[in-house]
Amino acid sequence: MAKKQTDDHTPEELRLPLMEAMTDHVAFDGWTEKALANAAADVGVSPEMAELAFPRGAIEALELHLEDADRVLAAALKERDLASMKIRDRITTAIRTRLELNMSEREVIKRGLAVLALPQHMALGSKALWRTADVMWRAAGDTSTDHNWYTKRATLSAVYSSVLLYWLNDESEGCEDTWAFLDRRIENVMAIEKAKFQMRKACENAPTLSSFLGRLRYPGA
């Protein structure tokens, strides 16, 4: 029997080991109180200590799991030479790295998405998705502070979520189908951004409504 760690660790110190132990049970029990109780038994702490570590229960453990995944991703991307890449390659690398880091946890992620799809947890899911997109853009060197800060993250959130869902059901060797799908999604975004840029340039050279009306009133102007 595992030694009780109640007197040796604070609830805060138990959060990470409990969450990590919980992932061994999530594939079978989901992100539930049962999985958390089993994790407490694995770690060797009482249910009361587990409750102190996660006052909001299993959903708080899932939240920590998502935060930890972003921390691991940020550290991994620091090891990549993103600065030498084109921006599209930086984002492609960021998404691919996230998925490769989680290759052994696909069922855990599926179970997590099922929970986050519930109405009462959709806000948490949106927050987590936005944070992941922010981690990727920061690693890619984004320093924007205007409306582009929001549009970049909104666009990346859409791309990443679609690729994530594709990856979860991909049975191709080495997930080659997912990487091809990722390339197509990035290509689509780049095409849209190019079209938007061309439109903005065209609008810059187009006459304004006020000048057009002025010419109607004063043809010789």
Solvent accessible surface area in square Angstrom, and as a share of the most:
residue,aa,sasa,rsa
1,M,232,1.04
2,A,51,0.39
3,K,157,0.67
4,K,110,0.47
5,Q,52,0.23
6,T,49,0.28
7,D,140,0.72
8,D,85,0.44
9,H,70,0.31
10,T,71,0.41
11,P,43,0.27
12,E,125,0.56
13,E,97,0.43
14,L,0,0.00
15,R,45,0.16
16,L,72,0.36
17,P,51,0.32
18,L,0,0.00
19,M,4,0.02
20,E,91,0.41
21,A,16,0.12
22,M,0,0.00
23,T,20,0.12
24,D,102,0.53
25,H,41,0.18
26,V,0,0.00
27,A,32,0.25
28,F,167,0.69
29,D,33,0.17
30,G,5,0.05
31,W,13,0.05
32,T,56,0.33
33,E,106,0.48
34,K,128,0.54
35,A,0,0.00
36,L,10,0.05
37,A,53,0.41
38,N,47,0.24
39,A,0,0.00
40,A,2,0.01
41,A,69,0.53
42,D,80,0.42
43,V,20,0.12
44,G,2,0.02
45,V,2,0.01
46,S,23,0.15
47,P,90,0.57
48,E,115,0.52
49,M,16,0.07
50,A,4,0.03
51,E,113,0.51
52,L,105,0.52
53,A,3,0.02
54,F,1,0.00
55,P,95,0.60
56,R,136,0.50
57,G,11,0.10
58,A,4,0.03
59,I,27,0.14
60,E,21,0.09
61,A,0,0.00
62,L,3,0.02
63,E,25,0.11
64,L,27,0.13
65,H,19,0.08
66,L,31,0.15
67,E,68,0.30
68,D,24,0.13
69,A,16,0.12
70,D,6,0.03
71,R,140,0.51
72,V,55,0.31
73,L,0,0.00
74,A,34,0.27
75,A,53,0.41
76,A,24,0.18
77,L,3,0.02
78,K,168,0.71
79,E,148,0.66
80,R,104,0.38
81,D,94,0.49
82,L,9,0.04
83,A,86,0.67
84,S,86,0.55
85,M,58,0.26
86,K,150,0.64
87,I,73,0.37
88,R,77,0.28
89,D,61,0.32
90,R,55,0.20
91,I,10,0.05
92,T,27,0.16
93,T,24,0.14
94,A,0,0.00
95,I,0,0.00
96,R,91,0.33
97,T,2,0.01
98,R,14,0.05
99,L,0,0.00
100,E,70,0.31
101,L,80,0.40
102,N,18,0.09
103,M,75,0.33
104,S,109,0.70
105,E,47,0.21
106,R,66,0.24
107,E,77,0.34
108,V,11,0.06
109,I,25,0.13
110,K,75,0.32
111,R,79,0.29
112,G,4,0.04
113,L,54,0.27
114,A,62,0.48
115,V,27,0.16
116,L,18,0.09
117,A,71,0.55
118,L,80,0.40
119,P,110,0.69
120,Q,125,0.56
121,H,40,0.18
122,M,112,0.50
123,A,81,0.63
124,L,25,0.12
125,G,16,0.15
126,S,71,0.46
127,K,119,0.51
128,A,8,0.06
129,L,52,0.26
130,W,84,0.30
131,R,58,0.21
132,T,5,0.03
133,A,1,0.01
134,D,22,0.11
135,V,25,0.14
136,M,0,0.00
137,W,28,0.10
138,R,151,0.55
139,A,34,0.27
140,A,2,0.02
141,G,48,0.46
142,D,22,0.11
143,T,120,0.70
144,S,26,0.17
145,T,129,0.75
146,D,74,0.38
147,H,125,0.56
148,N,58,0.30
149,W,58,0.20
150,Y,133,0.50
151,T,62,0.36
152,K,66,0.28
153,R,1,0.01
154,A,51,0.39
155,T,47,0.27
156,L,4,0.02
157,S,11,0.07
158,A,55,0.42
159,V,3,0.02
160,Y,12,0.05
161,S,35,0.22
162,S,33,0.21
163,V,0,0.00
164,L,18,0.09
165,L,104,0.52
166,Y,80,0.30
167,W,0,0.00
168,L,12,0.06
169,N,112,0.58
170,D,9,0.05
171,E,168,0.76
172,S,32,0.20
173,E,157,0.70
174,G,54,0.52
175,C,7,0.04
176,E,103,0.46
177,D,69,0.36
178,T,0,0.00
179,W,14,0.05
180,A,44,0.34
181,F,39,0.16
182,L,1,0.01
183,D,75,0.39
184,R,128,0.47
185,R,53,0.19
186,I,8,0.04
187,E,86,0.38
188,N,73,0.38
189,V,25,0.14
190,M,69,0.31
191,A,56,0.43
192,I,100,0.51
193,E,67,0.30
194,K,130,0.55
195,A,56,0.43
196,K,86,0.37
197,F,109,0.45
198,Q,100,0.44
199,M,125,0.56
200,R,126,0.46
201,K,92,0.39
202,A,57,0.45
203,C,80,0.48
204,E,122,0.55
205,N,130,0.67
206,A,51,0.40
207,P,90,0.57
208,T,86,0.50
209,L,132,0.66
210,S,84,0.54
211,S,45,0.29
212,F,107,0.44
213,L,85,0.42
214,G,25,0.24
215,R,147,0.54
216,L,116,0.58
217,R,175,0.64
218,Y,127,0.48
219,P,114,0.72
220,G,83,0.80
221,A,102,0.79
